[in-house]
Amino acid sequence: MILEVCAFNIQSCLIAERSGAARIELCADPLQGGTTPSYGTILYALEQLFIPIFPMIRPRGGNFIYDKDELEIMKKDIQQCRSFGCPGIATGIQLRDGSIDTERLKRIVDWAYPMAVTCHKVFDTTPDAFQALEDVIDAGCSRILTSGLSKSATEGADLIAKLISQAAGRIIIMPGGGVRSSNIEQLIKDTGANEYHSSCLVSKANDQVADEEEVRLVAELLMKQERE
C-alpha cells in the first residue's frame, strides 16, 4: 500500500519523500484545487527527489471543459513533462454534460506516452461514476483519483469500493479527499484500495506545506496494514 502526497511547493515534496510517501502529485494554485506547476518547479523537484513526480496538467481553475487553445497549451505542457523525464501526469477533461471527454482524453494519453496518466478529480464531477470508470479505462489511463463523488473519501467509501470491484484490476482506484491518519485505517477496511492520496495538511496556515508527522503517520499505517 502506498501514499501519494499532493504537494503545492518544494517544501512539501521534500517532506513527503523523507517521511515515507511513494509518489508526488505536483501542483500549483491550491485555491483552485491545483493547476499546472511551473517548469522550474518541476525540474527542481526532479533534481532533488528520487520518488516519482506526477505534475498536474490543468491550465486553469474552474471546470474541466477546455477549448482548442487550452488543449494546445495542455499538449505543450505534457510534451515538456515528458522531455523532463517525468514518469507520469495527472489530468482530466470532460464534456459539457459532465461526462468524460473520452476522445480527447485518449489524445492526451497518446501525447503523454510512455508517461502514466492519472485521471484526477474531474472524475468526481461526472453524472455516472460507473460509466465514467469505463470511459477512463477505455482512454488508457493508469489510475483514477476519486472521493467517490462525495466531499471526502470517507463519505464516498461505499462507492469507491464498488468502483474497485467493477475495475477488477484494469485500473487503479486511488481514494483522495480528506484522507488523514485519523481515518486511513477505516478507509482501508471500507474500500480495499491499495493507493491513497493526501495533501497531509493539518493546520490552517496559508503556506500549504505538508505536515511531516502526518505524512509519516499515514505512510506507517499503510505499511502496517500491508504487513497484516
N, C-alpha and C positions, 0 to 999 in steps of 0.2 A: 504494500500500500504506500502511496506517495502523496506528498503535499506540493501543490503548485502555489506559489505566492504571487499575488497581483501587486506589482511594485510600480510606484509612481515616481521614483527617484533612485539614484545610485545607492544612497544610504540603505534603502530597503533591500536592494539587490544583495549588497554585501552582508547585511544581517541575515537575510534568508539563506544564503549559501552556508555561512558558518554555523547556522542554527539547525540545519538538517533538512531544509527544503530540497526538493529534487528538480524543480523547474521554476522558471520565472516567466510570468506574463508581464511584459514591459509596456507601460502605458504613459501617456501624458494626460493632463487635464482631468483630475479626479472629480471635479464638479460636474463634468459632462459624462461621468461614468467611464472615462478612458477614451483617448484618441491616439493617433499615431505619434510615437515619440520622435524626437529629433534624431538625425543621423549621428550626430556627435554622441548623444546618449547611448544609442545602440552600439556604436563602435567601442565606446569606453567600457560599457558593460561586458561586451565580448572579450575585450582585452583583460579585464580584471577577474572574470568569473570562469569557473570550469563547468558549472551545471548549465543545461540547455536554456536558452533565452528565446522566447516566442514574442516578438513585438506585436502590438495591436496594430491592425491596419484599419483605420477608421478616420476619414478625412475631416470629420466634424462631429459635433454632438447632435442631439435630436434623433430623428428617425433613421432607419436604415434603408431608405429608398434613395438611390443615387442616380443622377443623370449621367450622360455620356462623358461629360467633362470630369466629374468626380471619379468616375470609373477609370478614366485615364490616369488620374492622379494616383489612385489605388494601385494600378498596374505598375507605375513607375516606382512607388514605394515598395511593392512586392519584389520587383526586379532588383532593387537596391539591397533589400534584406538578403536576397539570395546571393548576391555578389559579395556581401559581407561574410557569408558563411553561416547565417542563422539556420538552425535546424528546423524551425517552424514559425508559423504566424498564427494569430487569432483574428478572425474577421467574420463578416456575415453580411447578407444582403437580402432584401425582401421586396415583394410586390406590394401594390397599393392596398390589396385586400389583407395584408399582413402575412400571407403565406411566404414560404421560402422561394426566392427567385432562383430556381434550380439551374436554369440555363446559364445565368451569369455566374452563379457560384461554381459551376463546372469550369467556366473560363478562368476564374480565379485560381481554382485548384491546378489547372494546367499551367498558368503563369508561375505558380509557386513551386512546381515540381523541380527538384525532389524534396522540397521542404514539406513537412506535415502541416495540415491546416486544421485548426480548431474552430468550429462554429461557435462563436461567442453567444452572449445572451440575447441576440436577436431572436434566438430560438424561443425565448420566454414571451415574445410578443406575438407569436403565431396563434391562429384561432384553433388549430387542431394539432396537438403535440404528437400524436401517433403518425399522422400523415407527414408532419414536418420531419420526424425521425427518418422516415423512408426517403424523403426528399434529400436530406443531408447525406444519408448513406449513398444514394444514387449519384450525388455530386462528387463523391470521392473524399470527403473529409475524414479525418482520423479520430476526432472526438467531438463531443458536444458539451459545452458548459451550460448548466441549467440549474435553476432553483425550482424546477417542476412547475413552471408558470405561476409561481407564487412570489410573495415578497421575500421569502427566505427559503433556504433548502430544507429547514426543519418543517416548515409549513407544507412544502411540496414533496416531502419524503415519499409519500404513498405513490404519487405519480412517477417520481424518479425510479422507484423500484419496478414499476410496470414498464417503464421505458427500457430499463436494463434487461428485463425479461424479454421484451419484444426484440431488442437489439441482438440478443443471443450471440454476443461476441463479435458481431460485424463491425461495431464501432464502440469506442469508449464513451461512457456517460459519466461526466465529472460534476458532482454536486458543487455548487458555489452560491454564495449569498448568505451572509450571516454565519458562516462556518467558523466556529471557535473551539477552543479547548474544552469549554463547558458543555458542548453538545456533540462533539465529534464521535464519541463512543456510541451515543444513541443513533446518530446518523448512519454509522456503520451497520448497526443492527437493523435499522429500518430500511436502508436502501440496498445494502450489499455491494456498494461501489468500491472500486479499488484505487481511485484517484479523487482527490479533494482539492478545492480551490479556495483560498482565503487571502485577504489583504493583511490579516493579523494586526489590525489597528484596534487598540483598546482604549485610547483616550480621545478626547475631542480636540486635541491640539491640531492646528492647521498646517503642520509641517508634513502630514501624511506619511510619516515614517513608521514602518512596521515595528511592532514591539518584539524585541529579541526573545524575551522569556515566553511570549505567546507562540512564536514560531517554534521554539524548542519543544514546548509542551504538546502542540498539535503533532509535530513530527514524531515525537516519542510515543504518543498514544497510538498513532498509526502503526509504528513499528511493533508496539506491544500487541496490538490486535492481530497483526500479521503472524507473529510468533505463536499466538494462541490458536 
